[in-house]
């Protein structure tokens, strides 16, 4: 028992010794001290620690509301946290924390906080984009952090990187504290064989807002694939053009070009083919499109293209009031057949078809947004053209009154319009289609004052009559009559002008005496006009519409159809 008692005694003595030591340490603190006299923090604020040693009670007082001390009072040794809020200013600000110990001299801790510098910061300073993509994919977003109003600087003309808001409306309701906004930039496709770089600068709106450093965004765009002057180059051009037009039709590029839908190539057996043309693309169709841009330049690099169809663009009623095909086709030297249908274009010029206008034989401009006949559509500009269509140029389908107040309704003009009369004087045309437009008034007679033919218009001659079986089958009386009748569209095999707003007592004589009038299917494609009212409130249609064509066959016996036994 004695050894156990001695152990307890020793433990008790040790505890007393430890307690005595602790009491002596606390009692040993004399005066009042803090281990720092000054702190400097950044604009975002933060927290700093200060060690307080005091033998008595103390209290901390702060002269600014943006500084807090935790704890703000105590006794003995304590670690105090000095908490500083973020600033709203560009300037440096100051505060003082005063420690007041009981029975001791007070001590001060000075707090300095730097303000926000005037700045514009980007989440990325360099962006790389592809050479091409669909229109709805050709953009990138940038996060901009700033405490000044700024503007985006790039050339007004010729820039391939743009933004809709060059001076964003940014709210700086937190003073100098930076705010972050997102900006969207769009980019154009690169058809050049070289990489290109754009530098977009971000500048303060107010010149006195001097930034710490210049801020610029560098945009790099990869080069376009090389379109070589060969069959492979044709296929690359077709794929790029289709991508730009956002066509819903795609091809399996692993297959031979000959098997691609809507594409034909020149064969050895084709009439007039040259060795250079064999295997190259002869015709191509781009359909089911979704674009608001001009035709891609790559189409113009399909060197030996003879037939081109670009058709069926979506939302043509929402396209700009001026929409052109551009200069993509300007260099095509072999183009003979061109269809730009339901694209929404509003005009076309000979300069846009400079390379082919002298050899073009077919031009289909149906279902577009023309509001007038383009002034360049004249025989002298397209001397070989035989087929022309301007059918269906209405922006809206439901038009029953030509006094409709909506703008740009479609191809709307008086039938005595100068450009329209020029179309009718185009002798080489074999087909002229003008159905489903907004043409109003009476068809021109081409007869001037005193019964004389208008300038530039000629009557049928004896030679014309003798060379045409239908005309030559007429009676002598009709033949004499023909020598007074305007020779309009003499080579036309198809002429359509139905579903317009034309009026009149009857058709003009140049049409009624035309040798192919019966072939024009007049009851469907001429006499049948739209319902509604024209500009003057007249109901469209011709008052003296015949019930049949017997009168025509009596006039031209050779035109009467005959039954053929098989």
C-alpha positions in Angstrom: 0.0 0.0 0.0 2.9 2.4 0.7 4.3 2.3 -2.8 0.8 3.0 -4.3 0.4 5.9 -1.9 3.7 7.4 -2.9 2.7 7.3 -6.6 -0.6 9.2 -5.9 1.4 11.7 -3.9 3.8 12.3 -6.8 1.0 12.8 -9.3 -0.8 15.3 -7.1 2.4 17.3 -6.7 3.0 17.4 -10.4 -0.5 18.7 -11.1 0.0 21.4 -8.5 3.3 22.4 -10.1 1.7 22.7 -13.6 -1.1 24.8 -12.3 1.4 27.0 -10.5 3.3 27.5 -13.8 0.1 28.5 -15.7 -0.9 31.1 -13.1 2.6 32.5 -13.2 2.5 32.9 -17.0 -0.8 34.8 -17.1 0.2 36.9 -14.2 3.5 37.5 -15.9 1.9 39.6 -18.8 2.5 43.2 -18.1 1.4 46.2 -20.2 -0.3 45.9 -23.6 1.1 45.0 -27.0 -0.1 44.2 -30.6 2.3 42.5 -33.0 1.5 44.8 -36.0 0.9 48.5 -36.5 -0.1 48.7 -40.1 -1.8 46.5 -42.8 -2.4 47.2 -46.5 -5.0 45.2 -48.5 -6.2 45.1 -52.1 -9.5 46.4 -53.5 -11.2 43.1 -53.0 -10.6 43.3 -49.2 -9.9 40.3 -47.1 -8.8 39.3 -43.6 -5.6 39.8 -41.6 -4.6 38.6 -38.1 -3.1 40.6 -35.2 -2.0 39.1 -31.9 -3.0 41.0 -28.8 -1.2 40.5 -25.5 -2.7 42.2 -22.5 -2.6 41.7 -18.7 -5.9 43.5 -18.4 -9.2 43.8 -20.3 -9.2 45.7 -23.6 -11.6 47.0 -26.2 -11.1 47.7 -30.0 -12.7 50.6 -31.7 -12.8 51.3 -35.5 -13.3 54.6 -37.2 -14.7 53.3 -40.5 -17.7 51.0 -41.1 -15.8 48.9 -43.8 -13.5 47.4 -41.1 -14.5 45.0 -38.4 -12.5 43.4 -35.6 -13.3 39.9 -34.2 -13.3 39.7 -31.3 -13.6 43.4 -30.4 -12.7 43.0 -26.7 -11.0 40.5 -24.5 -8.4 39.9 -21.8 -5.0 38.2 -22.0 -3.5 36.8 -25.2 -5.9 36.8 -28.2 -5.7 36.5 -32.0 -7.9 39.2 -33.5 -9.2 39.0 -37.1 -9.3 42.3 -39.0 -12.0 42.0 -41.7 -11.9 44.5 -44.6 -14.8 44.8 -47.1 -14.2 45.3 -50.8 -14.0 48.9 -51.9 -16.2 50.7 -54.5 -13.6 53.3 -55.3 -10.6 53.7 -57.6 -8.8 55.6 -54.8 -6.9 54.4 -51.7 -8.8 54.6 -48.4 -7.7 54.5 -44.8 -9.0 53.3 -41.4 -7.7 53.1 -37.8 -8.3 50.4 -35.3 -7.7 51.7 -31.7 -7.1 49.2 -28.9 -7.9 50.7 -25.5 -6.6 48.5 -22.6 -7.8 49.0 -19.1 -5.3 51.1 -17.1 -2.9 51.2 -20.1 -2.1 53.5 -23.0 -4.1 52.9 -26.1 -2.4 51.6 -29.3 -3.4 52.1 -33.0 -3.4 49.7 -36.0 -3.6 51.5 -39.3 -5.5 49.9 -42.2 -4.8 51.0 -45.9 -6.8 49.6 -48.8 -5.9 50.3 -52.4 -8.8 51.1 -54.9 -9.6 49.4 -58.1 -7.5 50.5 -61.0 -9.5 51.4 -64.1 -9.5 48.2 -66.0 -11.0 46.1 -68.8 -10.2 42.4 -68.6 -11.1 39.5 -70.9 -11.5 35.8 -70.0 -9.4 35.0 -73.0 -7.2 37.2 -75.2 -6.8 34.8 -78.1 -9.5 32.9 -80.1 -9.1 30.5 -83.0 -11.9 29.8 -85.4 -12.4 27.5 -88.4 -12.3 28.7 -92.0 -16.1 28.0 -92.4 -19.2 26.8 -90.6 -23.0 27.3 -90.8 -24.1 30.8 -90.2 -25.6 29.9 -86.8 -22.3 28.4 -85.7 -20.1 31.3 -86.8 -19.7 33.1 -83.5 -17.8 33.0 -80.2 -18.5 34.6 -76.8 -16.1 36.6 -74.6 -16.6 37.5 -70.9 -15.5 41.1 -70.3 -14.8 42.3 -66.7 -14.6 46.1 -66.4 -15.2 49.1 -64.2 -15.3 51.7 -67.0 -17.6 52.1 -70.0 -15.9 50.8 -73.1 -16.2 50.5 -76.8 -15.0 47.9 -79.3 -12.7 49.1 -82.0 -12.4 47.5 -85.4 -12.7 48.8 -89.0 -16.2 49.7 -90.1 -15.6 48.3 -93.6 -13.8 45.0 -94.4 -13.8 43.5 -90.9 -14.6 39.8 -90.8 -15.1 39.8 -87.0 -18.0 41.9 -85.8 -20.3 42.4 -82.9 -23.8 43.9 -82.8 -23.0 46.1 -79.9 -19.8 48.0 -80.3 -20.5 50.1 -77.2 -22.3 47.8 -74.7 -24.7 49.3 -72.2 -23.0 48.2 -69.0 -24.4 49.2 -65.5 -21.7 50.3 -63.1 -24.0 50.6 -60.1 -21.3 49.2 -57.8 -19.0 52.1 -58.4 -15.5 51.1 -59.2 -16.1 47.4 -58.5 -15.8 45.6 -61.8 -18.8 44.0 -63.5 -18.7 41.1 -66.0 -20.7 41.0 -69.2 -20.8 38.6 -72.0 -20.2 39.7 -75.6 -20.9 37.7 -78.8 -18.8 38.1 -81.9 -19.6 36.8 -85.3 -17.1 35.9 -88.0 -17.2 35.5 -91.8 -16.0 32.5 -93.6 -12.4 32.6 -95.0 -12.1 31.8 -98.7 -8.5 32.7 -98.8 -5.7 30.2 -98.8 -3.9 32.0 -96.1 -4.6 32.2 -92.4 -5.9 35.6 -91.3 -5.7 37.5 -88.0 -8.0 40.2 -86.6 -7.1 42.4 -83.7 -10.1 43.7 -81.7 -9.4 46.5 -79.3 -11.3 47.4 -76.2 -11.1 51.1 -75.4 -12.5 53.3 -72.7 -15.4 55.6 -73.8 -14.0 58.4 -71.7 -10.5 59.4 -72.6 -9.7 60.4 -69.0 -10.2 56.7 -68.0 -6.6 55.6 -68.5 -6.1 51.9 -68.3 -3.3 50.1 -66.7 -2.6 48.3 -69.9 -3.9 48.1 -73.5 -6.6 45.4 -74.0 -6.9 43.6 -77.3 -8.5 40.4 -78.5 -6.6 38.4 -81.2 -8.8 36.3 -83.5 -7.0 33.8 -85.7 -8.8 32.0 -88.6 -7.5 29.0 -90.4 -7.0 29.1 -94.2 -9.5 27.8 -96.6 -8.9 24.4 -98.2 -7.1 24.9 -101.5 -9.5 24.6 -104.5 -7.3 23.3 -107.3 -8.1 23.5 -111.0 -9.1 19.8 -111.3 -11.8 17.4 -110.5 -10.8 17.2 -106.8 -11.0 21.0 -106.7 -14.5 20.9 -108.1 -15.7 18.5 -105.4 -14.1 20.7 -102.7 -15.8 23.8 -104.1 -19.2 22.0 -104.1 -18.9 20.9 -100.5 -17.8 24.3 -99.3 -20.5 26.1 -101.2 -23.1 23.7 -99.9 -21.9 24.2 -96.4 -22.1 28.0 -96.8 -25.6 27.8 -98.2 -26.6 25.5 -95.4 -28.1 23.0 -97.8 -30.1 20.1 -96.3 -28.8 17.9 -99.0 -25.4 16.3 -98.4 -23.3 13.8 -100.2 -21.2 10.8 -99.3 -17.8 12.2 -100.3 -16.3 8.7 -100.2 -18.3 8.0 -103.4 -17.2 9.0 -106.9 -18.3 12.6 -107.9 -20.3 11.0 -110.7 -22.7 9.5 -108.2 -23.4 12.6 -106.1 -27.1 13.6 -106.2 -27.8 16.6 -108.5 -24.4 16.6 -110.1 -23.3 15.5 -113.6 -19.8 15.6 -115.1 -18.6 16.0 -118.6 -18.4 12.7 -120.6 -16.3 11.9 -123.6 -19.4 11.4 -125.6 -20.9 14.9 -124.9 -21.2 17.1 -127.9 -18.4 19.7 -128.1 -16.5 18.4 -125.0 -12.8 19.3 -124.8 -10.1 17.0 -123.2 -9.8 19.5 -120.3 -13.5 19.2 -119.5 -13.8 15.4 -119.3 -14.6 14.4 -115.8 -15.1 17.9 -114.6 -18.4 19.1 -113.1 -21.0 20.0 -115.8 -24.1 20.7 -113.7 -24.8 21.1 -110.0 -27.9 21.7 -107.9 -28.0 23.4 -104.5 -31.4 23.0 -103.0 -33.3 23.2 -99.7 -31.1 26.1 -98.4 -31.2 28.4 -95.4 -29.1 31.5 -96.1 -29.3 35.3 -96.1 -25.9 35.7 -97.8 -24.8 36.1 -101.4 -23.8 33.1 -103.4 -20.6 31.6 -102.2 -17.4 32.5 -104.2 -16.6 28.8 -104.4 -19.4 28.2 -107.0 -17.4 30.5 -109.3 -14.5 28.1 -109.1 -16.3 25.2 -110.7 -14.6 26.2 -113.9 -16.5 24.2 -116.5 -20.0 24.6 -115.1 -22.7 24.7 -117.8 -25.9 24.3 -115.7 -26.4 25.7 -112.2 -29.5 25.4 -110.0 -29.8 27.3 -106.7 -33.3 26.9 -105.3 -35.6 26.7 -102.3 -34.3 29.1 -99.7 -36.2 29.2 -96.4 -38.0 32.3 -95.1 -37.7 34.3 -98.3 -40.4 36.7 -97.0 -38.0 37.7 -94.1 -35.0 38.5 -96.3 -33.7 42.0 -96.7 -35.5 44.4 -99.1 -32.3 44.4 -101.3 -30.8 40.9 -101.8 -28.4 40.0 -104.6 -26.6 36.9 -105.8 -23.3 38.8 -105.6 -20.3 38.3 -107.9 -19.7 34.5 -107.4 -20.8 33.7 -110.9 -18.9 36.5 -112.5 -16.1 34.4 -113.9 -18.0 31.4 -115.2 -17.2 31.2 -118.9 -19.3 28.1 -119.8 -22.5 28.8 -118.0 -25.5 28.4 -120.3 -28.4 27.4 -118.0 -29.0 29.3 -114.7 -31.8 28.8 -112.3 -32.0 31.1 -109.2 -35.4 30.1 -107.9 -37.1 30.8 -104.6 -33.9 32.3 -103.3 -35.5 35.7 -102.4 -33.3 37.9 -104.5 -34.7 41.3 -105.5 -32.6 42.1 -108.6 -30.0 40.8 -110.9 -27.5 42.6 -113.2 -25.4 41.7 -116.3 -22.2 42.5 -114.3 -23.0 39.7 -111.9 -23.1 37.3 -114.9 -20.3 39.0 -116.8 -18.6 35.8 -117.9 -21.7 34.1 -119.2 -24.2 36.7 -120.2 -23.2 36.5 -123.9 -23.8 32.7 -124.0 -26.6 32.2 -121.5 -29.6 30.5 -123.1 -31.9 29.8 -120.1 -32.5 32.1 -117.1 -35.1 31.0 -114.5 -35.7 33.7 -111.8 -39.0 32.4 -110.6 -40.4 32.7 -107.0 -38.1 35.5 -105.9 -38.7 38.9 -104.3 -38.4 41.1 -107.4 -40.4 44.3 -107.2 -39.5 45.5 -110.7 -38.1 44.0 -113.9 -34.3 44.4 -113.7 -33.3 47.0 -116.3 -30.4 44.8 -117.5 -32.8 42.1 -118.7 -32.6 43.2 -122.3 -31.8 41.3 -125.5 -28.6 43.3 -126.1 -27.2 42.1 -122.7 -28.2 38.5 -123.2 -28.1 37.9 -127.0 -28.4 34.1 -126.8 -31.2 33.9 -124.2 -34.2 31.9 -125.4 -35.9 31.0 -122.1 -36.8 33.5 -119.4 -39.0 33.0 -116.4 -40.1 35.6 -113.8 -43.0 33.6 -112.6 -44.3 33.8 -109.0 -42.5 36.9 -107.7 -44.7 37.6 -104.8 -43.5 38.1 -101.3 -46.9 37.2 -99.9 -49.4 34.6 -101.2 -52.6 36.3 -99.9 -52.8 39.5 -102.0 -56.3 40.4 -103.3 -56.0 44.1 -103.5 -53.1 45.9 -105.2 -53.7 48.9 -102.8 -52.3 46.6 -100.0 -50.2 48.9 -97.8 -47.5 46.3 -97.1 -44.2 47.2 -98.6 -42.4 45.2 -101.3 -45.3 43.1 -102.3 -43.6 41.6 -105.3 -43.3 42.1 -109.0 -45.9 44.9 -109.3 -46.0 47.2 -112.3 -48.3 48.6 -115.0 -48.4 46.6 -118.2 -47.3 49.6 -120.1 -44.0 49.6 -118.2 -41.0 50.3 -120.3 -39.0 47.3 -119.2 -42.0 45.0 -119.6 -42.5 46.1 -123.2 -38.8 45.5 -123.8 -39.3 41.9 -122.7 -42.2 41.5 -125.2 -39.9 42.9 -128.0 -37.3 40.2 -127.3 -37.5 38.4 -130.6 -35.2 35.5 -129.8 -37.2 34.3 -126.8 -38.9 31.0 -127.2 -40.3 31.0 -123.7 -41.4 33.9 -121.5 -43.1 33.1 -118.3 -44.7 35.9 -116.2 -47.5 34.1 -114.3 -48.5 34.8 -110.7 -47.1 38.3 -110.3 -48.8 41.6 -109.7 -49.0 43.0 -113.2 -52.0 45.3 -113.7 -53.6 47.4 -116.4 -54.1 46.5 -120.1 -51.5 44.6 -122.2 -49.7 47.0 -124.5 -50.9 47.2 -128.2 -47.6 48.6 -129.6 -49.8 50.8 -131.7 -49.1 54.5 -131.5 -50.9 57.7 -132.6 -52.5 57.5 -136.0 -52.4 53.7 -136.0 -48.7 53.6 -136.6 -46.5 51.0 -134.9 -44.4 52.2 -132.0 -40.7 52.9 -132.5 -38.6 49.7 -132.8 -41.6 47.5 -133.6 -42.2 46.0 -137.0 -45.1 44.2 -138.6 -45.1 40.8 -140.2 -43.5 40.8 -143.7 -44.2 38.6 -146.7 -41.1 36.7 -145.9 -42.3 36.0 -142.3 -45.6 34.8 -143.6 -44.2 32.5 -146.3 -41.6 31.0 -143.9 -44.2 30.0 -141.3 -46.7 27.2 -142.2 -49.3 28.5 -139.8 -49.3 32.1 -141.1 -49.0 30.9 -144.7 -52.2 28.9 -144.4 -54.2 32.1 -143.7 -56.5 33.7 -146.2 -55.2 36.6 -148.3 -57.3 39.0 -146.2 -55.6 37.7 -143.0 -52.2 37.9 -144.6 -52.8 41.6 -145.5 -54.0 42.2 -141.9 -50.7 40.6 -140.6 -48.7 43.3 -142.4 -50.2 45.9 -140.0 -49.9 43.9 -136.8 -46.9 44.2 -134.4 -44.5 41.3 -134.7 -44.2 40.6 -130.9 -42.4 37.5 -129.5 -42.4 35.9 -133.0 -40.4 32.9 -131.9 -42.2 32.2 -128.7 -43.5 28.7 -128.2 -44.6 29.4 -124.6 -46.0 32.6 -123.2 -47.7 32.7 -119.8 -49.1 35.7 -118.0 -52.0 34.3 -116.0 -52.8 35.0 -112.4 -51.9 38.6 -112.6 -54.3 41.6 -112.3 -54.6 42.4 -116.0 -57.8 43.9 -117.4 -59.2 45.0 -120.8 -61.9 44.4 -123.3 -59.8 41.9 -125.2 -56.3 40.8 -125.8 -54.2 43.0 -128.2 -54.0 41.9 -131.8 -50.3 41.0 -131.7 -51.3 38.2 -129.3 -54.6 37.2 -131.0 -52.9 36.9 -134.4 -49.8 35.2 -133.0 -49.3 31.9 -134.9 -48.8 29.9 -131.7 -51.6 31.4 -129.7 -53.4 28.1 -129.4 -50.3 26.4 -128.2 -50.0 29.0 -125.4 -53.0 27.3 -123.7 -54.6 30.7 -123.5 -57.6 29.7 -121.4 -55.3 28.6 -118.6 -52.2 30.6 -119.0 -53.4 33.9 -120.4 -57.1 34.6 -119.8 -57.2 33.3 -116.3 -56.4 36.3 -114.0 -56.3 36.6 -110.2 -59.3 37.5 -108.1 -59.5 40.8 -106.3 -59.0 44.4 -107.4 -56.2 46.3 -109.1 -54.9 49.7 -108.3 -58.0 51.4 -109.6 -60.5 49.0 -108.1 -61.0 47.1 -111.3 -61.8 43.4 -111.2 -59.0 41.5 -113.2 -60.0 39.7 -116.4 -60.8 40.3 -120.0 -64.4 41.1 -121.0 -64.5 39.5 -124.4 -63.0 36.1 -123.5 -64.0 33.6 -126.2 -65.6 30.3 -125.4 -63.3 28.3 -127.7 -60.6 28.6 -130.3 -62.6 27.9 -133.4 -62.1 31.5 -134.6 -58.3 31.0 -134.4 -58.4 27.7 -136.4 -60.6 29.4 -139.1 -58.0 32.2 -139.3 -55.1 29.7 -139.5 -56.3 26.3 -140.9 -52.8 24.8 -140.5 -52.9 25.3 -136.8 -56.0 23.1 -136.3 -55.1 19.9 -134.4 -55.7 16.6 -136.3 -56.2 13.1 -135.1 -53.4 10.7 -135.8 -54.1 7.1 -136.2 -51.6 4.7 -134.5 
